Amino acid sequence: MSESPVVHAGSGLPAGQEDQFSGPDQHGHFGRYGGAFVGETLVAAVEELDRVYSKMALDPNFWAEFDKDLKHYVGRPSPLYLAERLTARYGGAQIVLKREDLNHTGAHKINNTIGQALLAKFMGKPRIIAETGAGQHGVASATVAARLGLECHVYMGADDIKRQSANVYRMKLLGANVIAVESGSRTLKDALNEALRDWATNVDNTYYIIGTAAGPHPYPRMVRDFQAVIGREARAQSLEQFGRLPDALVACVGGGSNAIGLFHPFLRDADVAMYGVEAGGDGLETGRHAAPLSAGRPGVLHGNRTYLMTDDAGQILDTHSVSAGLDYPGVGPEHSWLKDIHRVNYVAATDKEALAAFRDLTRLEGIIPALESSHAVAYACKMAADMSRDKFIVVNLSGRGDKDIHTVAGIDGITI
Amino acid sequence: MSRISKTIAALQAQNKKVLIPYLVAGDPEKALTVRLMHALVKSGAHIIELGIPFSDPSSDGTVIQLGAERALRQGTTLRDVLAMVAEFRTTDQNTPVVLMGYLNPIEIMGYEAFAGAADAAGVDGVLVVDLPAYECEELFKAVRPRGIDTIFLIAPTTTAAREAAICQNTTGYLYYVSLKGVTGAAITDATAIRDKINHLRTVTDLPLVVGFGIKDANSAREMAAISDGVIVGSALVDSISHLQPGKTCSEQDLLATVAVIATISDAIKDMKN
């Protein structure tokens, strides 16, 4: 890696030279989005976290420890890989994969849990809680908890526990207590509600590791800063391997942490187009999807103002996606702002398109992608076909698909 | 003076404690809510907190979550809740009604539209649990000119700096959350609550009522002794959960359902403020 700034946090611009991409403001706002909409019991906790993180973010020693863990424990940098056969199949722009699937625990989620675990340790909190959808963030949290000897409780929707049984067992092996959430729609959003309730109850000794760039301030900023290693590496690798910046970036968006991690270090590169791919489920027109940016509207949920799937009465709608990790009715607030200022294009890929991309990548490149990441691959392939061969697209392959083989086998009518 | 302030001032003039039950609007069915509200008044309620059901009540424990789920299964919307208040007002112009809930239904309805409709319906106060004091400007702009009180929570974790800001933003009464946790949990440390309430007396002149964890005569007496009054939520919602939607309910059935409020009313009625 040629580029390795000492302090990674925030905008990367010195004080006094901030621009529109230096957000959020002191109350966590990205434009009108973000904020810290939590019950009074948790206000002091998020304020303390903000104070601690704001201080650590300026401390080169903190980032040195973070970088060291990412290198020796996670295995970073992750490769930037030109998928030649996939590219040839679509006959257009070169499709290049940022291989977050090769990280320890198999997804980008570990970048964030490494960073937050360092904070938990610094704050002296012996107990960690986390919510998880597909189980990747739960596994990544259980992993860092095992490594640091912390007690770990993971909230997971009862429906998700059924479709991600392998990850549930991994968490248990790692010593975590997996708690089935039976309320509401029994998916990721309900796991988040239950984790917030736990946090309010055990706020003195508990650190809540939120897994995505959403939730109350400072989480969207903090998770973005930890995930921005993806974009920093991809930017340097593009310059090194291709001699220039990519023409486009593509990442899937559930809560949006892998996407903001890839996008953020490129936001000031006006010539780099960006595409966030939401879960189109059965198709946006059916209403059975998980695409708040494409088909929702602004509201307030889980601590932040952001685009949501909400009905006319303000109730949160059930979402649908073949991928548990994208099955969430909200999205990180910075994405909402980036949509409104037209810096990033938000689009959707259906379950069917994602499954086709899953099979394509597996057969053509020998890489089994996570169903979440398959949404990004699907859209990138579609785009590539309409672009000339001298262009290149960086796709965030945010996770590997081992956890999804039961789901895909089930769709094929096979029981493993 | 608002209806809430008048009600509390009148009670304080008689040296009495305030009793505030909480129920979820539309639980277990829309047609019962107004009748339950009247039954509550008959049973000794001074102010009613009417919960706006929300799909993701992340500050609430299981009992109130289930109440919200029952209400949502009946299709209860914020507009329905406002209509219930309007109906209640046709026969009761004295008992203040506070709407309590989460921000999203109000945000989606729009602050002006909400405030206008709430005012017209006869709502006296709003308490939005996930709206912190520094995010409340839009809501204030809409409700304050209409004389609707804005009630906030203070928790055991609230810092001194925030206490001042919250007291400044609050009108009507201050809701002191008795414990770290969600609604329906059990109070374990009454001494700490007393110390905090005594401290808050030095910060504000607002009436201080205690909620979360008050479930029977004993816990109500214990909390009323150190405050201006008590809020009873989960214990009542739990009792309401036994009503069957679609089944005819007599006046007696409803009074029996809210008996916990009559019991608590009895238990605190001779306590001096």
Boltz contact constraints between the chains, C-beta under 6 A:
constraints:
  - contact:
      token1: [A, 35]
      token2: [B, 135]
      max_distance: 6.0
  - contact:
      token1: [A, 37]
      token2: [B, 130]
      max_distance: 6.0
  - contact:
      token1: [A, 39]
      token2: [B, 59]
      max_distance: 6.0
  - contact:
      token1: [A, 39]
      token2: [B, 129]
      max_distance: 6.0
  - contact:
      token1: [A, 39]
      token2: [B, 130]
      max_distance: 6.0
  - contact:
      token1: [A, 40]
      token2: [B, 153]
      max_distance: 6.0
  - contact:
      token1: [A, 40]
      token2: [B, 155]
      max_distance: 6.0
  - contact:
      token1: [A, 41]
      token2: [B, 155]
      max_distance: 6.0
  - contact:
      token1: [A, 41]
      token2: [B, 157]
      max_distance: 6.0
  - contact:
      token1: [A, 41]
      token2: [B, 180]
      max_distance: 6.0
  - contact:
      token1: [A, 43]
      token2: [B, 132]
      max_distance: 6.0
  - contact:
      token1: [A, 44]
      token2: [B, 157]
      max_distance: 6.0
  - contact:
      token1: [A, 44]
      token2: [B, 159]
      max_distance: 6.0
  - contact:
      token1: [A, 183]
      token2: [B, 65]
      max_distance: 6.0
  - contact:
      token1: [A, 193]
      token2: [B, 56]
      max_distance: 6.0
  - contact:
      token1: [A, 193]
      token2: [B, 58]
      max_distance: 6.0
  - contact:
      token1: [A, 196]
      token2: [B, 58]
      max_distance: 6.0
  - contact:
      token1: [A, 197]
      token2: [B, 182]
      max_distance: 6.0
  - contact:
      token1: [A, 200]
      token2: [B, 181]
      max_distance: 6.0
  - contact:
      token1: [A, 200]
      token2: [B, 182]
      max_distance: 6.0
  - contact:
      token1: [A, 201]
      token2: [B, 181]
      max_distance: 6.0
  - contact:
      token1: [A, 203]
      token2: [B, 180]
      max_distance: 6.0
  - contact:
      token1: [A, 299]
      token2: [B, 104]
      max_distance: 6.0
  - contact:
      token1: [A, 299]
      token2: [B, 107]
      max_distance: 6.0
  - contact:
      token1: [A, 299]
      token2: [B, 108]
      max_distance: 6.0
  - contact:
      token1: [A, 300]
      token2: [B, 103]
      max_distance: 6.0
  - contact:
      token1: [A, 300]
      token2: [B, 104]
      max_distance: 6.0
  - contact:
      token1: [A, 300]
      token2: [B, 107]
      max_distance: 6.0
  - contact:
      token1: [A, 310]
      token2: [B, 108]
      max_distance: 6.0
  - contact:
      token1: [A, 313]
      token2: [B, 77]
      max_distance: 6.0
  - contact:
      token1: [A, 314]
      token2: [B, 104]
      max_distance: 6.0
  - contact:
      token1: [A, 314]
      token2: [B, 105]
      max_distance: 6.0
  - contact:
      token1: [A, 314]
      token2: [B, 108]
      max_distance: 6.0
  - contact:
      token1: [A, 315]
      token2: [B, 55]
      max_distance: 6.0
  - contact:
      token1: [A, 316]
      token2: [B, 55]
      max_distance: 6.0
  - contact:
      token1: [A, 316]
      token2: [B, 56]
      max_distance: 6.0
